[in-house]
C-alpha cells in the first residue's frame, strides 16, 4: 500500500481513538468544562473522519488506492 494511503488509514484509526476518549470522558466528567472539551473533540473528530473518507474515495476514484 502506498504511504499516503497508509497514512489516511492511520488517521481513521486515530479518529476512532478520539471518539472513544470523548465518549468515556463525557460519561466520567464532573463539570461542564470537561463536557465542552469532549464535545469539541467529538465534533472535530467527525470532521476529520469526513475529510479523510472523502480523500480515500478520491484516491480510489483516480486509481491511487492500490497495493503499490
DSSP file (Angstrom, degrees, kcal/mol; ACC not computed):
  #  RESIDUE AA STRUCTURE BP1 BP2  ACC     N-H-->O    O-->H-N    N-H-->O    O-->H-N    TCO  KAPPA ALPHA  PHI   PSI    X-CA   Y-CA   Z-CA
    1    1 A X              0   0    0      0, 0.0    66,-0.2     0, 0.0    64,-0.1   0.000 360.0 360.0 360.0 140.9    0.0    0.0    0.0
    2    2 A X     >  -     0   0    0     64,-0.8     4,-2.4    62,-0.2     3,-0.3  -0.320 360.0-121.1 -63.8 147.4    1.2    3.5   -0.8
    3    3 A X  H  > S+     0   0    0      1,-0.2     4,-2.4     2,-0.2     5,-0.2   0.877 112.0  55.6 -58.5 -39.6    2.5    5.5    2.1
    4    4 A X  H  > S+     0   0    0      1,-0.2     4,-1.4     2,-0.2    -1,-0.2   0.887 111.0  44.5 -63.2 -37.4   -0.1    8.3    1.5
    5    5 A X  H  > S+     0   0    0     -3,-0.3     4,-1.9     2,-0.2    -1,-0.2   0.876 110.4  53.9 -73.7 -37.8   -2.9    5.7    1.7
    6    6 A X  H  X S+     0   0    0     -4,-2.4     4,-2.0     1,-0.2    -2,-0.2   0.892 107.1  53.0 -61.4 -39.2   -1.5    4.1    4.8
    7    7 A X  H  X S+     0   0    0     -4,-2.4     4,-2.2     1,-0.2    -1,-0.2   0.882 105.0  54.2 -64.7 -37.9   -1.4    7.5    6.5
    8    8 A X  H  X S+     0   0    0     -4,-1.4     4,-2.0     1,-0.2    -1,-0.2   0.898 108.0  49.6 -63.1 -39.3   -5.1    8.0    5.7
    9    9 A X  H  X S+     0   0    0     -4,-1.9     4,-1.9     1,-0.2    -1,-0.2   0.876 108.4  53.7 -66.2 -36.4   -5.9    4.7    7.4
   10   10 A X  H  X S+     0   0    0     -4,-2.0     4,-2.4     2,-0.2    -2,-0.2   0.891 105.6  53.9 -62.9 -39.1   -3.8    5.8   10.4
   11   11 A X  H  X S+     0   0    0     -4,-2.2     4,-2.6     1,-0.2    -2,-0.2   0.932 107.1  50.4 -61.1 -45.4   -5.8    9.0   10.6
   12   12 A X  H  X S+     0   0    0     -4,-2.0     4,-2.0     1,-0.2    -1,-0.2   0.881 109.8  51.6 -60.4 -37.6   -9.1    7.0   10.7
   13   13 A X  H  X S+     0   0    0     -4,-1.9     4,-1.8     2,-0.2    -1,-0.2   0.918 110.7  47.4 -64.9 -43.1   -7.6    4.9   13.5
   14   14 A X  H  X S+     0   0    0     -4,-2.4     4,-2.4     2,-0.2    -2,-0.2   0.876 109.0  54.6 -66.4 -37.4   -6.7    8.0   15.5
   15   15 A X  H  X S+     0   0    0     -4,-2.6     4,-2.4     1,-0.2    -1,-0.2   0.921 106.2  52.1 -60.6 -43.8  -10.1    9.4   14.9
   16   16 A X  H  X S+     0   0    0     -4,-2.0     4,-2.1     1,-0.2    -1,-0.2   0.918 109.1  50.0 -58.5 -43.5  -11.7    6.3   16.3
   17   17 A X  H  X S+     0   0    0     -4,-1.8     4,-2.5     1,-0.2    -1,-0.2   0.903 109.3  51.5 -62.8 -41.5   -9.5    6.6   19.4
   18   18 A X  H  X S+     0   0    0     -4,-2.4     4,-2.5     1,-0.2    -1,-0.2   0.904 109.1  50.3 -61.9 -41.2  -10.5   10.3   19.9
   19   19 A X  H  X S+     0   0    0     -4,-2.4     4,-2.3     2,-0.2    -1,-0.2   0.883 110.2  49.8 -65.9 -38.1  -14.2    9.3   19.7
   20   20 A X  H  X S+     0   0    0     -4,-2.1     4,-2.7     2,-0.2     5,-0.3   0.936 111.7  48.2 -64.9 -46.2  -13.7    6.6   22.3
   21   21 A X  H  X S+     0   0    0     -4,-2.5     4,-3.1     1,-0.2     5,-0.3   0.914 111.9  50.2 -60.5 -42.8  -11.9    9.1   24.6
   22   22 A X  H  X S+     0   0    0     -4,-2.5     4,-2.2     2,-0.2    -1,-0.2   0.910 112.3  46.8 -63.2 -42.5  -14.6   11.7   24.1
   23   23 A X  H  X S+     0   0    0     -4,-2.3     4,-1.7     2,-0.2    -2,-0.2   0.942 117.1  41.9 -65.4 -47.7  -17.4    9.2   24.9
   24   24 A X  H  X S+     0   0    0     -4,-2.7     4,-1.7     1,-0.2    -2,-0.2   0.931 115.4  50.5 -65.6 -45.3  -15.7    7.8   28.0
   25   25 A X  H  X S+     0   0    0     -4,-3.1     4,-0.8    -5,-0.3    -1,-0.2   0.889 108.2  52.8 -59.9 -39.8  -14.6   11.2   29.2
   26   26 A X  H  < S+     0   0    0     -4,-2.2     3,-0.4    -5,-0.3    -1,-0.2   0.881 109.8  48.5 -64.7 -37.8  -18.1   12.5   28.8
   27   27 A X  H  < S+     0   0    0     -4,-1.7    -1,-0.2     1,-0.2    -2,-0.2   0.804 118.2  40.2 -69.8 -29.3  -19.5    9.7   30.9
   28   28 A X  H  < S+     0   0    0     -4,-1.7    -1,-0.2    -5,-0.1    -2,-0.2   0.394  88.0 120.3-103.0   2.5  -16.9   10.3   33.6
   29   29 A X     <  -     0   0    0     -4,-0.8     3,-0.1    -3,-0.4    -3,-0.0  -0.234  44.5-162.4 -72.6 158.6  -16.8   14.0   33.7
   30   30 A X        +     0   0    0      1,-0.1     2,-0.3     0, 0.0    -1,-0.1   0.452  68.6  31.3-116.4  -6.4  -17.6   16.1   36.8
   31   31 A X  S  > S-     0   0    0      1,-0.1     4,-1.3     0, 0.0     3,-0.2  -0.944  78.7-107.7-149.6 168.7  -18.2   19.5   35.3
   32   32 A X  H  > S+     0   0    0     -2,-0.3     4,-2.5     1,-0.2     5,-0.2   0.774 110.1  66.6 -72.2 -26.5  -19.4   21.4   32.3
   33   33 A X  H  > S+     0   0    0      1,-0.2     4,-2.1     2,-0.2    -1,-0.2   0.925 103.6  45.4 -59.9 -44.3  -15.9   22.5   31.2
   34   34 A X  H  > S+     0   0    0     -3,-0.2     4,-2.7     2,-0.2     5,-0.2   0.879 109.7  56.4 -65.2 -37.4  -15.0   18.9   30.5
   35   35 A X  H  X S+     0   0    0     -4,-1.3     4,-1.9     1,-0.2    -2,-0.2   0.913 107.4  48.1 -60.0 -42.9  -18.3   18.4   28.7
   36   36 A X  H  X S+     0   0    0     -4,-2.5     4,-2.3     2,-0.2    -1,-0.2   0.917 110.9  51.7 -62.9 -43.3  -17.4   21.3   26.4
   37   37 A X  H  X S+     0   0    0     -4,-2.1     4,-2.5     1,-0.2    -2,-0.2   0.938 111.1  46.0 -58.8 -49.1  -14.0   19.8   25.8
   38   38 A X  H  X S+     0   0    0     -4,-2.7     4,-2.3     1,-0.2    -1,-0.2   0.828 110.2  55.2 -67.3 -30.6  -15.3   16.4   24.9
   39   39 A X  H  X S+     0   0    0     -4,-1.9     4,-2.6    -5,-0.2    -1,-0.2   0.926 109.7  46.0 -64.2 -45.0  -18.0   18.0   22.6
   40   40 A X  H  X S+     0   0    0     -4,-2.3     4,-2.7     2,-0.2     5,-0.3   0.915 111.9  51.5 -64.9 -43.1  -15.3   19.8   20.7
   41   41 A X  H  X S+     0   0    0     -4,-2.5     4,-2.4     1,-0.2    -1,-0.2   0.934 112.2  46.8 -58.7 -45.6  -13.1   16.7   20.4
   42   42 A X  H  X S+     0   0    0     -4,-2.3     4,-2.3     2,-0.2    -2,-0.2   0.929 112.6  49.0 -63.2 -46.6  -16.1   14.7   19.1
   43   43 A X  H  X S+     0   0    0     -4,-2.6     4,-1.8     1,-0.2    -2,-0.2   0.931 114.7  44.3 -59.1 -47.4  -17.1   17.5   16.6
   44   44 A X  H  X S+     0   0    0     -4,-2.7     4,-2.7     1,-0.2    -1,-0.2   0.874 110.8  54.8 -68.3 -36.8  -13.5   17.8   15.2
   45   45 A X  H  X S+     0   0    0     -4,-2.4     4,-2.6    -5,-0.3    -1,-0.2   0.919 108.6  48.1 -62.7 -42.7  -13.0   14.0   15.1
   46   46 A X  H  X S+     0   0    0     -4,-2.3     4,-2.3     2,-0.2    -1,-0.2   0.873 111.9  50.3 -65.7 -35.2  -16.1   13.6   13.0
   47   47 A X  H  X S+     0   0    0     -4,-1.8     4,-2.3     2,-0.2    -2,-0.2   0.921 111.5  47.4 -67.2 -43.9  -14.9   16.5   10.7
   48   48 A X  H  X S+     0   0    0     -4,-2.7     4,-2.6     2,-0.2    -2,-0.2   0.909 111.9  51.3 -62.9 -41.4  -11.5   14.8   10.3
   49   49 A X  H  X S+     0   0    0     -4,-2.6     4,-2.7    -5,-0.2     5,-0.2   0.924 109.4  50.4 -60.4 -45.2  -13.2   11.5    9.6
   50   50 A X  H  X S+     0   0    0     -4,-2.3     4,-1.9     1,-0.2    -2,-0.2   0.927 113.0  45.2 -59.9 -47.0  -15.4   13.1    6.9
   51   51 A X  H  X S+     0   0    0     -4,-2.3     4,-2.1     2,-0.2    -1,-0.2   0.889 113.5  50.0 -65.5 -39.7  -12.4   14.7    5.2
   52   52 A X  H  X S+     0   0    0     -4,-2.6     4,-2.5     2,-0.2    -2,-0.2   0.923 110.5  48.5 -66.7 -44.3  -10.3   11.5    5.4
   53   53 A X  H  X S+     0   0    0     -4,-2.7     4,-2.3     1,-0.2    -1,-0.2   0.870 110.3  52.7 -63.7 -35.8  -13.1    9.4    3.9
   54   54 A X  H  X S+     0   0    0     -4,-1.9     4,-2.2    -5,-0.2    -1,-0.2   0.912 110.3  47.8 -63.8 -42.4  -13.6   11.9    1.2
   55   55 A X  H  X S+     0   0    0     -4,-2.1     4,-2.7     2,-0.2    -2,-0.2   0.888 110.5  51.1 -67.3 -39.5   -9.8   11.7    0.4
   56   56 A X  H  X S+     0   0    0     -4,-2.5     4,-2.2     2,-0.2    -2,-0.2   0.923 109.8  50.4 -62.4 -43.9   -9.9    7.9    0.4
   57   57 A X  H  X S+     0   0    0     -4,-2.3     4,-2.2     1,-0.2    -2,-0.2   0.909 110.9  49.6 -60.3 -42.1  -12.8    7.9   -2.0
   58   58 A X  H  X S+     0   0    0     -4,-2.2     4,-2.3     2,-0.2     6,-0.2   0.935 108.7  51.9 -62.5 -46.0  -10.9   10.3   -4.3
   59   59 A X  H  <>S+     0   0    0     -4,-2.7     5,-3.5     1,-0.2     6,-1.1   0.886 111.7  47.3 -59.0 -38.6   -7.8    8.1   -4.2
   60   60 A X  H ><5S+     0   0    0     -4,-2.2     3,-1.0     4,-0.2    -1,-0.2   0.883 109.7  53.6 -69.3 -37.5   -9.9    5.1   -5.2
   61   61 A X  H 3<5S+     0   0    0     -4,-2.2    -2,-0.2     1,-0.2    -1,-0.2   0.888 113.2  41.5 -64.2 -40.3  -11.6    7.1   -8.0
   62   62 A X  T 3<5S-     0   0    0     -4,-2.3    -1,-0.2    -5,-0.1    -2,-0.2   0.202 117.6-110.7 -96.0  16.4   -8.3    8.1   -9.6
   63   63 A X  T < 5S+     0   0    0     -3,-1.0    -3,-0.2    -5,-0.1    -4,-0.1   0.796  83.4 123.9  62.6  32.7   -6.8    4.7   -9.1
   64   64 A X      < +     0   0    0     -5,-3.5     2,-1.2    -6,-0.2    -4,-0.2   0.487  51.6  85.5 -94.1  -5.8   -4.3    5.8   -6.4
   65   65 A X        +     0   0    0     -6,-1.1     2,-0.2    -7,-0.1    -1,-0.1  -0.738  65.2 113.1-100.2  88.2   -5.6    3.3   -3.9
   66   66 A X  S    S-     0   0    0     -2,-1.2   -64,-0.8    -3,-0.0   -61,-0.1  -0.793  78.8 -92.7-143.0-174.2   -3.7    0.2   -4.7
   67   67 A X              0   0    0     -2,-0.2    -2,-0.1     1,-0.2     0, 0.0   0.237 360.0 360.0 -92.4  13.6   -1.1   -2.2   -3.3
   68   68 A X              0   0    0     -4,-0.1    -1,-0.2   -66,-0.0    -3,-0.0   0.460 360.0 360.0 -85.6 360.0    1.9   -0.4   -4.8
